[in-house]
Amino acid sequence: MGVQDTRRKLDPLFDPGSLAIVGASPDSWYASRITENLTSYGYDGDLYLVNPNREEAWDRECYDSVSALPEVVDLVVVVVPREYVVDVVRESGEAGIPAALVITTGFSEADERGAELEAELEATIAEYDISVAGPNCIGLANAQAGTVLTGLCSRKPQPGNIGLASQSGALSFATFFENAADEDTHFSHVVSTGNEVDQSLVDYVEYMSANPDVEVICTYIEGVTEPRRFIEVARETVATGTPVLAVKVGSSDVAQAAAESHTGSLTGNDAVWDAAFGQAGIERVPDIPDLTTRAQAHAAFDPPDSNRVCVASTSGGLATLLADLAEDRGLELPALTDRTETALLEMDDLLTFGELHNPVDIRAAGAEVLTEVAEKLFADDSFDAYVFGIGLSAVDEDADAIADRLLEVGEMTDDPVIFLWTGRTEPDELDDPQPYERVRAEYPLFYEPGKSIDALASLVRFDEARDRLVGRPPFELDERPPTDLPSDSTLTWSQSTSLLEDYGLDLPATRSATSSEEAARYASQIGTPVVMKVDSPDVAHRNHIGAVRVGVDSPAEAQRAYEEIVANVFEHDSEATIEGVLVQEMVDSGVEALVGASQDPNLGPVVTLGSGGTQVEALQDTTHLVAPFGKGDAYGALNRTDIPDKFDHEFGSDASLDSLARLITKVGNLVTKRRDVAELDLNPVMVRPDRSVCVDALVRTE
C-alpha cells in the first residue's frame, strides 16, 4: 500500500467530517463515554446516533440503521455486540461509507466463535473495500483535528507533534496519553490498533509519517503481521526525517531455525528483531517512560550537528554522573576552550576557583547566574548540545527564579538544551503552577539523570541513522525462483561448492577422494599440509565424530587419515552415505569467523555473523542482518562483534576487513535470491587482509 492509498483509507478514520456511532446508548459505558468525549472535547463535524431501540439520546435523534442516516457519513463507530458487527460493516459498505472503527471485543482474541466472526468481518471488508480499524480496540484520537474517538481519555487532548500507534489498547490512552499529559507532553495522533483485521500498525506508521504535524512516531509492538513492510516503511520514515521509536515486548512466534547448524542455534528471535530495527533506523527503547521522554526531545529539537556535548551542573557529583552516562552512550565531552574557562572563572558570582573542565561544576551559586554561564558556554564552538543539571529544590521560592532563568536559557540557542531538575517536586502548599511545571510547559524537563542523557543520545543516534539510510535500496525480495537443488536436504560438498561459487564466495582448493590411494594422490597435487574431512549428507558436525583431520602433512598420512575417517563415520552411523573424503588446501592462518544465514518465517532471509571455530556457541559473539543489505551494513554488523579487535591484533590496525565485508554481502545476496536455502553455515571463514576463505560449509534446503 502506497502513502497516497494509506491516506485515502485512513483520513476518514482520523479526520472524519461526519460520523455515526452505532450502538450509542447512555446505558452502554463505552458507547456513552465515546459520545460524551466527542461532544465535550469539541468535535465540530456532523454527529449521528444509531440505535433502533431508542428514539433519542443526549437530546439527539437516534436512527434505526446506518442506511437510515440523512447522509453518507465518513465514518461509523461500531459499539454493538459482536454478533451484529459484520452486519453493521456490510450495511456501511453498501451505503458507500468509507471507514469503520470497530470497538467491539470478543473476536479472535476471545474464542473459536470470535475467530469465525473475525474471518467473516475480513471477508466483508474485502468485498466492500471499506477501511476498518480494530476490532477489539480502545479507539483513536487526532488532537490536531479535534477528533477523540475513545472512552479512555479523561481530558481533552492538546495538539502536539508526537504520533503513537499502540498494539495495547489500555496502554495507548490510560498510560501513554495520560502520563504524557501529566508532563505537558502532547500527541498529534493516538491509535489503538486492536486485532488489525484490516488496517495495521504499519499502515498507521505510514500514515503518520506523511503528516507534517508529526515530528516523531512512537510504537508499542507485541507482534507485527507484515514485518518486512514495517521495516521498509520505518526505514523510509527515518530516512526522510521522522524518528521512529519502539517498545517491542513479548516473545515472537518466529520458529527457531533447525539447530543442525551453528547458525540455527545462534539465531534468537529477539536478536533478529534488534537487527531489523537497527537496519531500519528504528530506536528500540526498554520501557514506556523511555518512549515518551525520548519522544519529547525529538518533538522539541532538531538533532545536534555532532555528538559533542557540554554538561554543566549545580552539583559536582551530578555533573560527574552525567558525564559518565554521556560517555557510556557514545557522546563526546570536549574540553572547554581556554577562553571559555577563563571567562567562567572571572565571574565573581560563580564562586569557582582553580580550574574548570567539562563537565562544568558551577556549584549551587551557579543557579543564580545560569543565563550568564549559558551565554559563555554557547559561545564556545566546541559543543553542539548542552545539558544543564539543577540539583536543587524545584518548588521553593528560589526555584521560581531558577525556572525563569532556565526559560531564558532555552531561548538563547537553537542547539538542543536538555534540562534536568533532580530536586524536590512536592511543595508544602500546592500552588499552581509549580516552578518546574512552568519549565516543562515550554521545554522537555527530565527528573532522572539517565533519562536526560538517553534523550540526548537518541537525538544523536537518529541523525546518524538518517544519514546512513539515505539512498539505501529497499528490502525487496525476488519471487522464489525454480530450484535446482534437492529439497529438504543437507547438500554435499560438490553441491554446496557449485552454489557458493555462483555467488562469488572464495573456497579452498578441494578434491573429493573415494579411496585412500586417491586421497594420497590429491594430497600430493594440492600440496601438504592438507585438511581432510568426510563429505556426507548424514554428518552435520564432522568434528564431533572424528571425521576431520587437520595438518595432514604427507601422502602416506593422507592414506591413513582416509581410512580412519571412513571407519569413524560408519561407527557413528553404519548406514551413512559417504560421497567421498575431501582433501582440501589448508588455510592455517587468519581470524576465524562464522557467517551463516537462515530464512526467518516472518522477516525472511537473515544473516548471522560472529567469531567462528568449534566453540562458536560458547562464545555467543554474534549479530544479525536482515537481507538484502550493502557493504556498509556489513561493516556496521562486524563492528558489533569481537572480530575487528582480533583482526587488529593479528594483522595490525592498518589491515582491512574489506574481504570479509564483501563476503557477508554476497551471502546476503545469496539467501535473498535463493529462498530455497533454508540454512547456510560457513564456519570457519578464515579471514586475512587479502582474502576471506570459506573453509567449511553446511547448506540445508527447504
C-alpha positions as CSV (number, residue, x, y, z in Angstrom):
1,M,0.0,0.0,0.0
2,G,1.4,3.4,-1.0
3,V,1.3,6.5,1.0
4,Q,-1.5,8.1,-1.1
5,D,-3.6,4.9,-0.7
6,T,-2.9,4.8,3.0
7,R,-4.1,8.5,3.4
8,R,-7.2,7.7,1.3
9,K,-8.1,4.9,3.7
10,L,-7.1,6.5,7.0
11,D,-8.2,10.1,6.5
12,P,-11.9,9.1,7.2
13,L,-10.8,7.4,10.4
14,F,-8.6,10.2,11.8
15,D,-10.3,13.3,10.3
16,P,-14.0,12.5,9.6
17,G,-16.2,15.4,8.5
18,S,-19.2,13.3,9.7
19,L,-19.6,10.2,11.7
20,A,-22.2,7.9,13.2
21,I,-22.0,6.0,16.5
22,V,-23.7,2.6,16.0
23,G,-24.9,1.3,19.4
24,A,-25.0,4.7,21.0
25,S,-26.7,4.5,24.3
26,P,-26.4,6.2,27.7
27,D,-26.8,2.7,29.2
28,S,-23.6,1.5,27.5
29,W,-20.5,2.5,29.4
30,Y,-18.1,2.6,26.4
31,A,-20.6,4.0,23.9
32,S,-21.6,6.7,26.2
33,R,-18.0,7.7,27.0
34,I,-17.2,8.0,23.3
35,T,-20.2,10.1,22.6
36,E,-19.6,12.4,25.6
37,N,-15.9,12.7,24.8
38,L,-16.7,13.7,21.2
39,T,-19.2,16.4,22.2
40,S,-17.3,17.7,25.3
41,Y,-13.9,17.8,23.5
42,G,-15.2,19.9,20.6
43,Y,-15.8,17.6,17.6
44,D,-17.3,20.0,15.1
45,G,-18.4,17.6,12.4
46,D,-21.9,16.1,11.9
47,L,-22.6,13.5,14.6
48,Y,-25.4,10.9,14.3
49,L,-26.5,8.2,16.7
50,V,-27.8,4.8,15.6
51,N,-29.8,2.7,18.0
52,P,-33.1,1.1,16.9
53,N,-34.1,0.6,20.5
54,R,-34.2,4.3,21.3
55,E,-35.9,7.3,19.8
56,E,-33.3,9.8,21.2
57,A,-30.2,10.1,23.4
58,W,-28.3,13.2,24.5
59,D,-31.0,15.3,23.0
60,R,-30.2,13.8,19.6
61,E,-32.4,11.7,17.3
62,C,-31.5,8.0,17.2
63,Y,-31.7,6.4,13.8
64,D,-32.7,2.8,13.3
65,S,-29.8,1.9,11.0
66,V,-26.9,3.2,9.1
67,S,-28.9,3.1,5.9
68,A,-31.5,5.4,7.5
69,L,-29.0,8.2,8.1
70,P,-29.7,11.5,6.3
71,E,-26.2,11.5,4.7
72,V,-23.4,9.1,3.8
73,V,-21.0,9.7,6.7
74,D,-17.3,9.4,6.6
75,L,-17.0,7.0,9.5
76,V,-19.1,4.6,11.6
77,V,-18.0,3.8,15.1
78,V,-19.3,0.3,15.9
79,V,-20.1,-0.4,19.6
80,V,-22.6,-3.3,19.3
81,P,-22.4,-6.9,20.4
82,R,-20.1,-9.0,18.3
83,E,-22.9,-10.9,16.6
84,Y,-24.0,-7.7,14.9
85,V,-20.7,-6.2,13.8
86,V,-20.4,-7.9,10.4
87,D,-23.9,-6.8,9.5
88,V,-23.2,-3.2,10.5
89,V,-20.0,-3.1,8.5
90,R,-21.7,-4.8,5.5
91,E,-24.5,-2.2,5.6
92,S,-22.0,0.6,5.9
93,G,-20.1,-0.7,2.8
94,E,-23.4,-1.0,0.9
95,A,-24.1,2.6,1.8
96,G,-20.7,3.8,0.5
97,I,-19.3,4.7,3.9
98,P,-15.5,4.6,3.5
99,A,-14.4,3.7,7.0
100,A,-15.4,2.0,10.3
101,L,-13.9,2.0,13.8
102,V,-14.8,-1.3,15.5
103,I,-14.5,-1.0,19.2
104,T,-16.4,-4.3,20.0
105,T,-14.4,-7.1,21.6
106,G,-14.9,-10.9,21.5
107,F,-13.2,-11.8,18.2
108,S,-10.1,-13.9,17.6
109,E,-8.7,-12.8,20.9
110,A,-11.7,-14.5,22.7
111,D,-12.7,-17.9,21.4
112,E,-13.4,-20.0,18.4
113,R,-16.7,-18.3,17.6
114,G,-14.9,-15.0,17.8
115,A,-12.3,-16.2,15.3
116,E,-15.1,-17.2,12.9
117,L,-16.7,-13.8,13.2
118,E,-13.4,-12.1,12.5
119,A,-12.9,-14.1,9.4
120,E,-16.4,-13.1,8.2
121,L,-15.5,-9.5,9.0
122,E,-12.3,-9.7,7.0
123,A,-14.2,-11.1,4.0
124,T,-16.8,-8.3,4.3
125,I,-14.1,-5.6,4.4
126,A,-12.6,-7.0,1.2
127,E,-15.9,-7.2,-0.5
128,Y,-16.8,-3.6,0.1
129,D,-13.3,-2.1,0.2
130,I,-14.1,-0.3,3.5
131,S,-11.3,0.7,5.7
132,V,-11.6,-0.8,9.2
133,A,-9.7,-0.1,12.5
134,G,-10.0,-2.9,15.1
135,P,-11.9,-4.8,16.2
136,N,-11.1,-5.1,19.9
137,C,-9.6,-1.7,20.1
138,I,-9.8,1.2,22.5
139,G,-10.2,3.8,19.7
140,L,-8.1,6.6,18.4
141,A,-7.6,10.4,18.6
142,N,-6.4,13.1,16.3
143,A,-5.7,16.1,18.5
144,Q,-4.7,18.2,15.5
145,A,-8.2,17.8,14.1
146,G,-10.1,17.7,17.4
147,T,-11.3,14.1,16.8
148,V,-11.4,11.9,20.0
149,L,-12.9,8.5,19.4
150,T,-12.2,6.7,22.6
151,G,-13.8,6.2,26.0
152,L,-10.4,6.1,27.9
153,C,-9.4,9.7,27.7
154,S,-10.1,11.7,30.9
155,R,-9.1,15.1,29.4
156,K,-9.2,16.9,26.1
157,P,-6.1,16.1,24.1
158,Q,-4.0,19.1,23.4
159,P,-2.4,19.1,19.9
160,G,1.2,18.1,19.9
161,N,3.7,16.6,17.5
162,I,4.1,13.0,18.6
163,G,2.3,10.2,16.9
164,L,1.6,6.9,18.8
165,A,0.5,3.6,17.4
166,S,0.0,1.0,20.1
167,Q,-1.0,-2.7,20.0
168,S,-2.1,-2.4,23.6
169,G,-5.4,-0.7,23.9
170,A,-5.4,0.3,27.5
171,L,-1.8,1.4,27.4
172,S,-2.4,3.7,24.5
173,F,-4.7,6.1,26.3
174,A,-4.8,5.2,30.0
175,T,-1.0,5.0,30.2
176,F,0.8,6.7,27.3
177,F,-1.6,9.5,26.8
178,E,-2.5,10.3,30.4
179,N,1.1,10.0,31.7
180,A,2.4,12.2,28.9
181,A,-0.3,14.8,29.5
182,D,0.7,15.0,33.2
183,E,4.1,16.1,31.9
184,D,2.8,18.6,29.4
185,T,3.7,16.3,26.5
186,H,1.1,16.1,23.8
187,F,0.3,13.8,20.9
188,S,-0.9,14.6,17.4
189,H,-2.4,11.1,16.9
190,V,-3.0,8.2,19.2
191,V,-4.4,4.9,17.9
192,S,-5.1,1.5,19.5
193,T,-4.6,-1.0,16.6
194,G,-6.8,-3.8,18.0
195,N,-6.8,-7.1,16.1
196,E,-5.7,-5.4,12.9
197,V,-8.1,-7.3,10.7
198,D,-7.7,-4.6,8.1
199,Q,-5.6,-1.5,9.0
200,S,-2.4,-2.4,10.8
201,L,0.4,-0.9,12.8
202,V,2.3,-0.5,9.6
203,D,-0.5,1.5,7.9
204,Y,-0.7,3.9,10.9
205,V,3.0,4.5,10.9
206,E,3.0,5.2,7.2
207,Y,0.0,7.5,7.6
208,M,1.6,9.5,10.4
209,S,5.0,9.7,8.6
210,A,3.3,11.6,5.7
211,N,1.7,14.1,8.2
212,P,3.8,17.3,8.6
213,D,2.4,17.8,12.1
214,V,4.1,14.6,13.3
215,E,7.7,15.2,14.4
216,V,8.3,11.7,15.9
217,I,6.4,8.4,15.8
218,C,6.2,6.1,18.9
219,T,5.1,2.4,18.6
220,Y,4.2,-0.2,21.2
221,I,4.6,-3.6,19.5
222,E,3.5,-7.0,20.6
223,G,3.8,-8.7,17.1
224,V,3.9,-7.4,13.5
225,T,1.8,-9.0,10.9
226,E,3.8,-7.6,8.0
227,P,7.4,-7.4,9.4
228,R,9.3,-6.6,6.2
229,R,6.8,-4.0,5.2
230,F,7.0,-2.5,8.6
231,I,10.8,-2.4,8.5
232,E,10.7,-0.8,5.0
233,V,8.1,1.8,5.9
234,A,10.0,2.7,9.1
235,R,13.3,2.9,7.2
236,E,11.8,5.3,4.7
237,T,10.2,7.3,7.5
238,V,13.6,7.7,9.3
239,A,15.4,8.4,6.0
240,T,13.0,11.3,5.2
241,G,13.5,12.9,8.7
242,T,10.9,11.4,11.2
243,P,12.3,9.3,14.1
244,V,10.6,6.0,14.9
245,L,10.8,4.8,18.5
246,A,9.6,1.3,19.5
247,V,8.9,-0.7,22.6
248,K,8.9,-4.3,21.5
249,V,7.5,-6.8,24.0
250,G,6.6,-10.4,24.2
251,S,8.3,-13.4,22.5
252,S,7.9,-13.7,18.8
253,D,6.1,-16.6,17.2
254,V,9.1,-16.9,14.8
255,A,10.2,-20.5,14.9
256,Q,13.9,-21.2,15.7
257,A,15.9,-22.4,12.7
258,A,16.8,-26.1,13.0
259,A,19.7,-26.5,15.3
260,E,21.6,-28.7,12.8
261,S,23.8,-25.7,12.0
262,H,25.7,-23.3,14.3
263,T,23.6,-20.5,12.7
264,G,20.3,-22.2,13.8
265,S,21.4,-22.4,17.4
266,L,22.6,-18.8,17.5
267,T,19.7,-17.0,15.8
268,G,17.4,-15.8,18.6
269,N,14.1,-14.2,17.8
270,D,14.7,-11.1,19.8
271,A,18.2,-10.7,18.4
272,V,16.8,-10.7,14.8
273,W,14.3,-8.0,15.7
274,D,17.1,-5.9,17.1
275,A,19.0,-6.4,13.9
276,A,16.0,-5.4,11.8
277,F,15.3,-2.3,13.9
278,G,18.9,-1.2,13.7
279,Q,19.0,-1.5,9.9
280,A,15.8,0.4,9.6
281,G,16.9,3.2,12.0
282,I,14.2,2.3,14.5
283,E,15.3,3.1,18.0
284,R,14.3,0.3,20.4
285,V,13.7,1.6,23.9
286,P,13.3,-0.5,27.0
287,D,10.1,0.8,28.6
288,I,7.2,3.2,28.3
289,P,8.7,6.1,30.2
290,D,11.8,5.9,27.9
291,L,9.5,6.1,24.9
292,T,7.8,9.3,26.0
293,T,10.9,11.1,27.4
294,R,12.9,10.5,24.2
295,A,9.9,11.5,22.0
296,Q,9.8,14.8,24.0
297,A,13.3,15.6,22.9
298,H,12.6,14.7,19.2
299,A,9.5,16.8,19.2
300,A,11.3,19.8,20.7
301,F,14.7,19.7,19.0
302,D,16.4,19.0,15.7
303,P,19.3,16.7,16.1
304,P,22.6,18.3,17.0
305,D,25.3,18.7,14.4
306,S,27.6,16.4,16.3
307,N,27.8,14.3,19.4
308,R,29.9,16.9,21.2
309,V,28.2,17.8,24.5
310,C,28.8,20.2,27.3
311,V,27.4,19.3,30.7
312,A,27.0,21.9,33.5
313,S,25.5,21.3,36.9
314,T,25.0,22.9,40.3
315,S,26.3,19.7,41.8
316,G,29.8,18.3,41.2
317,G,28.6,14.8,41.8
318,L,25.7,15.2,39.4
319,A,28.0,16.7,36.8
320,T,30.3,13.7,37.0
321,L,27.4,11.2,36.9
322,L,26.1,12.9,33.8
323,A,29.5,12.9,32.1
324,D,29.9,9.1,32.8
325,L,26.4,8.4,31.4
326,A,27.1,10.5,28.3
327,E,30.4,8.7,27.6
328,D,28.7,5.3,28.1
329,R,26.2,6.3,25.4
330,G,28.8,7.4,22.9
331,L,28.6,11.1,23.5
332,E,31.8,13.2,23.5
333,L,32.6,15.8,26.1
334,P,35.3,18.0,24.6
335,A,37.4,20.2,26.9
336,L,36.4,23.9,27.4
337,T,38.5,26.3,25.4
338,D,40.9,28.4,27.4
339,R,38.8,31.4,26.6
340,T,35.6,29.8,27.9
341,E,37.3,28.6,31.1
342,T,38.8,32.0,31.8
343,A,35.5,33.7,31.2
344,L,33.8,31.5,33.7
345,L,36.5,31.8,36.3
346,E,36.3,35.5,36.1
347,M,32.6,35.5,37.1
348,D,32.6,36.7,40.7
349,D,29.1,35.3,41.4
350,L,30.1,31.8,40.3
351,L,32.3,31.2,43.4
352,T,34.5,28.8,41.4
353,F,38.3,28.7,41.9
354,G,41.3,27.0,40.3
355,E,40.2,25.5,37.0
356,L,37.1,24.3,35.3
357,H,36.5,21.3,33.0
358,N,33.7,19.7,31.0
359,P,31.6,18.6,32.9
360,V,31.3,22.1,34.5
361,D,30.7,22.2,38.2
362,I,29.0,25.6,38.7
363,R,28.1,24.8,42.3
364,A,24.8,25.9,43.8
365,A,25.7,29.5,43.4
366,G,25.7,29.0,39.7
367,A,21.9,28.7,39.7
368,E,21.9,32.5,40.4
369,V,23.8,33.2,37.2
370,L,22.6,30.5,34.9
371,T,22.0,32.8,31.9
372,E,25.5,34.3,32.2
373,V,27.0,30.8,32.4
374,A,25.0,29.6,29.4
375,E,26.0,32.6,27.4
376,K,29.6,31.8,27.8
377,L,29.1,28.1,27.1
378,F,27.0,28.8,24.0
379,A,29.8,31.0,22.6
380,D,32.2,28.0,22.7
381,D,32.2,26.3,19.3
382,S,33.4,23.1,20.8
383,F,29.8,22.0,21.6
384,D,26.6,21.2,19.7
385,A,24.4,20.2,22.6
386,Y,24.1,21.0,26.2
387,V,22.8,19.5,29.5
388,F,22.0,21.7,32.5
389,G,21.6,19.8,35.7
390,I,19.9,21.5,38.6
391,G,20.3,19.6,41.9
392,L,18.2,22.0,43.9
393,S,14.5,22.1,45.0
394,A,12.1,22.6,42.1
395,V,9.2,24.1,44.2
396,D,10.5,26.7,46.7
397,E,10.9,30.5,46.3
398,D,14.4,30.1,44.8
399,A,13.1,27.6,42.3
400,D,10.8,30.3,40.9
401,A,13.9,32.4,39.9
402,I,15.7,29.3,38.6
403,A,12.7,28.5,36.4
404,D,12.8,32.0,34.9
405,R,16.5,31.6,34.1
406,L,16.0,28.1,32.6
407,L,13.3,29.5,30.3
408,E,15.7,32.3,29.3
409,V,18.5,29.8,28.6
410,G,16.2,27.8,26.3
411,E,15.6,30.8,24.2
412,M,19.3,31.6,23.8
413,T,20.2,28.9,21.3
414,D,18.8,26.7,18.6
415,D,21.0,23.8,19.7
416,P,19.4,21.0,21.8
417,V,19.4,22.0,25.5
418,I,18.4,19.3,28.0
419,F,17.2,20.5,31.4
420,L,17.5,18.1,34.3
421,W,15.9,19.1,37.6
422,T,16.5,16.5,40.3
423,G,15.3,18.4,43.4
424,R,12.1,18.3,45.4
425,T,8.9,18.4,43.4
426,E,6.3,18.1,46.2
427,P,5.6,21.5,47.7
428,D,4.2,22.3,51.2
429,E,1.4,24.2,49.6
430,L,0.0,23.1,46.2
431,D,0.2,26.4,44.4
432,D,-0.3,26.1,40.6
433,P,1.8,26.0,38.6
434,Q,4.9,25.0,40.4
435,P,8.2,26.5,39.1
436,Y,9.4,23.2,37.4
437,E,5.9,22.9,35.8
438,R,6.4,26.3,34.1
439,V,9.6,25.0,32.6
440,R,8.2,21.7,31.3
441,A,5.3,23.6,29.7
442,E,7.8,25.1,27.3
443,Y,10.7,22.6,27.1
444,P,11.4,18.9,27.8
445,L,12.2,18.6,31.5
446,F,13.8,15.5,33.0
447,Y,14.0,14.3,36.6
448,E,16.3,11.4,36.2
449,P,19.9,11.7,35.0
450,G,19.8,8.5,32.9
451,K,16.6,9.6,31.1
452,S,18.0,13.0,30.3
453,I,21.2,11.6,28.7
454,D,19.2,8.9,26.9
455,A,17.0,11.5,25.3
456,L,20.1,13.5,24.1
457,A,21.8,10.3,22.8
458,S,18.5,9.4,21.0
459,L,18.7,12.7,19.0
460,V,22.3,11.9,18.0
461,R,21.5,8.3,17.0
462,F,18.6,9.4,14.9
463,D,20.8,11.8,13.0
464,E,23.4,9.1,12.4
465,A,20.7,6.6,11.3
466,R,19.1,9.1,8.9
467,D,22.4,9.9,7.2
468,R,23.1,6.1,6.9
469,L,19.8,5.3,5.4
470,V,19.5,7.9,2.7
471,G,19.8,6.3,-0.7
472,R,19.8,2.7,0.6
473,P,18.0,0.2,-1.6
474,P,14.7,-1.2,-0.2
475,F,14.3,-4.6,1.5
476,E,12.9,-6.1,-1.7
477,L,12.7,-9.9,-2.2
478,D,12.6,-11.6,-5.5
479,E,9.9,-14.2,-6.2
480,R,11.1,-17.6,-5.3
481,P,12.9,-19.0,-8.3
482,P,12.6,-22.6,-9.5
483,T,15.0,-24.6,-7.5
484,D,17.8,-26.8,-9.0
485,L,18.7,-28.1,-5.5
486,P,17.3,-31.2,-3.8
487,S,14.6,-30.2,-1.4
488,D,14.7,-30.8,2.4
489,S,18.3,-32.0,2.2
490,T,21.8,-31.3,3.5
491,L,23.9,-30.7,0.4
492,T,27.1,-32.5,-0.4
493,W,30.3,-30.5,-0.7
494,S,30.1,-30.6,-4.5
495,Q,26.6,-29.3,-4.5
496,S,27.4,-26.6,-1.9
497,T,30.5,-25.6,-3.8
498,S,28.6,-25.1,-7.0
499,L,26.1,-22.9,-5.2
500,L,28.6,-20.8,-3.3
501,E,30.9,-20.2,-6.3
502,D,27.9,-19.0,-8.3
503,Y,27.7,-16.1,-5.8
504,G,31.4,-15.3,-5.8
505,L,32.4,-16.9,-2.5
506,D,36.1,-17.8,-2.0
507,L,36.6,-21.6,-1.3
508,P,39.9,-23.5,-0.7
509,A,41.2,-25.9,-3.4
510,T,39.5,-29.2,-2.8
511,R,39.3,-32.7,-4.2
512,S,37.0,-35.5,-3.3
513,A,38.7,-38.9,-2.8
514,T,36.8,-42.1,-3.0
515,S,39.8,-44.3,-2.0
516,S,42.8,-44.0,0.2
517,E,45.0,-44.1,-2.9
518,E,43.1,-41.1,-4.4
519,A,43.5,-39.3,-1.1
520,A,47.3,-39.7,-1.2
521,R,47.4,-38.5,-4.8
522,Y,45.3,-35.4,-4.2
523,A,47.3,-34.5,-1.1
524,S,50.4,-34.6,-3.3
525,Q,48.7,-32.5,-6.0
526,I,47.3,-29.8,-3.7
527,G,50.5,-29.7,-1.5
528,T,50.7,-30.7,2.1
529,P,49.8,-30.0,4.7
530,V,46.1,-30.6,3.9
531,V,42.8,-30.9,5.7
532,M,40.7,-34.0,5.2
533,K,37.0,-34.4,6.1
534,V,34.1,-36.6,5.2
535,D,31.6,-35.4,2.7
536,S,28.3,-36.9,3.8
537,P,24.7,-35.6,4.0
538,D,24.3,-37.7,7.1
539,V,27.1,-35.9,9.1
540,A,26.4,-32.3,10.1
541,H,29.2,-31.8,12.6
542,R,32.3,-33.8,11.5
543,N,34.4,-32.8,14.4
544,H,32.1,-34.5,16.9
545,I,32.7,-38.0,15.4
546,G,36.3,-37.8,14.4
547,A,35.6,-37.2,10.7
548,V,38.1,-34.4,10.3
549,R,41.9,-34.4,10.2
550,V,43.9,-31.2,10.2
551,G,47.5,-30.8,9.2
552,V,47.9,-34.0,7.2
553,D,51.5,-33.4,6.1
554,S,52.3,-36.3,3.7
555,P,50.6,-38.5,1.1
556,A,51.1,-41.6,3.3
557,E,49.4,-39.8,6.2
558,A,46.6,-38.8,3.9
559,Q,46.1,-42.5,3.0
560,R,45.8,-43.5,6.7
561,A,43.6,-40.5,7.5
562,Y,41.1,-41.5,4.8
563,E,40.7,-45.0,6.3
564,E,40.3,-43.6,9.9
565,I,37.7,-41.0,8.8
566,V,35.6,-43.6,6.9
567,A,35.8,-46.0,9.9
568,N,34.7,-43.3,12.3
569,V,31.7,-42.3,10.2
570,F,30.5,-45.9,9.9
571,E,31.0,-46.4,13.7
572,H,28.7,-43.3,14.2
573,D,26.2,-44.4,11.6
574,S,26.5,-47.7,9.9
575,E,24.1,-46.7,7.1
576,A,25.6,-43.3,6.4
577,T,26.1,-42.2,2.8
578,I,29.6,-41.2,2.1
579,E,30.1,-39.1,-1.1
580,G,33.9,-39.1,-0.5
581,V,36.6,-37.7,1.7
582,L,37.5,-34.2,0.9
583,V,41.2,-33.3,0.6
584,Q,41.5,-29.6,1.0
585,E,44.0,-26.8,0.9
586,M,44.9,-26.0,4.5
587,V,44.3,-22.3,5.2
588,D,46.1,-22.2,8.5
589,S,46.4,-18.5,9.3
590,G,43.8,-15.8,9.8
591,V,41.0,-14.9,12.1
592,E,38.2,-17.4,12.4
593,A,34.7,-16.1,11.6
594,L,31.2,-17.5,11.3
595,V,29.0,-16.3,8.5
596,G,25.6,-18.1,8.4
597,A,22.1,-17.5,7.1
598,S,18.6,-18.7,7.6
599,Q,15.1,-18.0,6.4
600,D,13.1,-16.4,9.2
601,P,9.4,-17.2,8.6
602,N,8.4,-13.5,9.3
603,L,11.4,-11.4,8.4
604,G,12.7,-13.6,5.6
605,P,16.5,-14.0,4.9
606,V,18.7,-13.3,7.9
607,V,22.5,-13.4,8.0
608,T,24.3,-14.2,11.2
609,L,28.0,-13.4,11.8
610,G,30.5,-13.6,14.6
611,S,33.6,-15.3,15.8
612,G,34.0,-18.8,14.3
613,G,35.5,-22.1,15.2
614,T,34.5,-25.2,17.1
615,Q,33.4,-23.3,20.3
616,V,31.1,-20.8,18.5
617,E,28.0,-21.4,20.6
618,A,30.0,-20.9,23.8
619,L,31.4,-17.6,22.5
620,Q,28.0,-16.0,21.9
621,D,29.7,-13.3,19.9
622,T,27.1,-12.9,17.1
623,T,25.0,-10.3,15.5
624,H,22.5,-10.4,12.6
625,L,21.5,-8.6,9.4
626,V,18.2,-8.8,7.5
627,A,19.0,-9.3,3.8
628,P,19.4,-7.8,1.4
629,F,21.9,-5.2,2.6
630,G,25.0,-3.3,1.5
631,K,28.7,-3.4,2.5
632,G,28.1,-0.5,4.9
633,D,25.6,-2.6,6.8
634,A,28.0,-5.5,6.8
635,Y,30.8,-3.3,8.3
636,G,28.3,-2.0,10.9
637,A,27.5,-5.5,12.0
638,L,31.1,-6.6,12.1
639,N,31.8,-3.7,14.5
640,R,29.2,-5.2,16.9
641,T,31.4,-8.4,17.2
642,D,34.9,-9.1,18.5
643,I,36.2,-9.8,15.0
644,P,37.8,-6.4,14.3
645,D,39.7,-6.5,17.6
646,K,41.0,-10.0,16.9
647,F,41.9,-8.9,13.3
648,D,43.8,-5.8,14.5
649,H,45.7,-8.0,17.0
650,E,46.6,-10.5,14.3
651,F,47.4,-8.2,11.3
652,G,47.7,-4.7,12.7
653,S,45.3,-1.7,12.8
654,D,46.0,-0.8,9.1
655,A,44.8,-4.1,7.8
656,S,41.4,-4.1,6.0
657,L,38.4,-6.3,6.7
658,D,37.0,-5.4,3.3
659,S,37.2,-9.0,2.0
660,L,35.0,-10.2,4.9
661,A,32.5,-7.4,4.4
662,R,32.2,-8.3,0.8
663,L,31.7,-12.0,1.6
664,I,29.0,-11.1,4.1
665,T,27.2,-9.0,1.5
666,K,27.5,-11.9,-1.0
667,V,25.9,-14.3,1.5
668,G,23.0,-11.8,2.0
669,N,22.6,-11.7,-1.8
670,L,22.6,-15.5,-2.0
671,V,19.9,-16.1,0.6
672,T,17.8,-13.2,-0.8
673,K,17.9,-14.7,-4.3
674,R,17.8,-18.4,-3.3
675,R,14.9,-18.7,-0.8
676,D,15.2,-22.5,-1.1
677,V,18.3,-22.3,1.0
678,A,16.9,-22.8,4.5
679,E,20.2,-22.7,6.3
680,L,23.7,-21.8,5.4
681,D,26.7,-22.2,7.8
682,L,30.2,-21.1,6.8
683,N,32.3,-22.0,9.7
684,P,35.1,-21.2,9.9
685,V,35.7,-18.5,7.4
686,M,39.5,-17.8,7.6
687,V,39.8,-14.0,7.4
688,R,43.0,-12.4,6.1
689,P,43.6,-8.9,4.7
690,D,43.9,-10.4,1.1
691,R,41.0,-12.9,1.2
692,S,38.3,-14.5,3.3
693,V,38.1,-18.2,2.6
694,C,35.1,-20.4,3.4
695,V,36.9,-23.4,4.8
696,D,33.8,-25.4,5.7
697,A,30.2,-25.1,4.5
698,L,26.9,-26.6,5.6
699,V,23.9,-25.9,3.3
700,R,20.4,-27.2,4.1
701,T,17.5,-26.7,1.7
702,E,13.8,-26.5,2.4
